[in-house]
Amino acid sequence: MIEPIRRAVNRIAEEREALLGHGLLRPVAGRLSHPSLWHVSRRSAMRAVPLGLIIAFTVPLGQVIVAAFAALYVRAHIPIAAAITFVTNPLTLPFIYYAAYRAGAAILPGSPAFSPAALTDPLALPALALPILLGFAMIGLAAASIGYLGASLWWRTRLAQRWRRRKSARPA
């Protein structure tokens, strides 16, 4: 399951030269050529996972573009940060909005009741916005923390497996 994802990420990374030559990206091409933005390393991946998750839950539109430009400035792996934003998609969005409302309403006292009819009422939307925005921030930070810990655990597990394989492959 991991291998096709790794091949796709590597294919995107190999096409960086063509990407750097694109006319719209010329102003930031020097910054885009930094190796940690394209080469999968522990540090760049550990930056990309939480970055992509925070952006997925806090930025409503243009998540991939925002994640790519944010990855530029924190030197995170651009393809990983952009791909992680697809955690939120049109199929999961209603559930995420409801979870964000519930999380925000738990913190804010006196939040109005959430109902599908309230989403179509222009007078009720501003009252729902604050709990939803607070909930998105809470979910984004929680997802980023869990994502960082999960990616770190996965990275360490893979490293331990490689060490065991190397050790068993050595002549006695």
Secondary structure, 3 states (H helix, E strand, C coil): CHHHHHHHHHHHHHCHHHHHCCHHHHHHHHHHCCHHHCCCCHHHHHHHHHHHHHHHHHCCCCHHHHHHHHHHHHCCCHHHHHHHHHHCCCCCHHHHHHHHHHHHHHHCCCCCCCCHHHHHCCCCHHHHHHHHHHHHHHHHHHHHHHHHHHHHHHHHHHHHHHHHHHHHHCCC
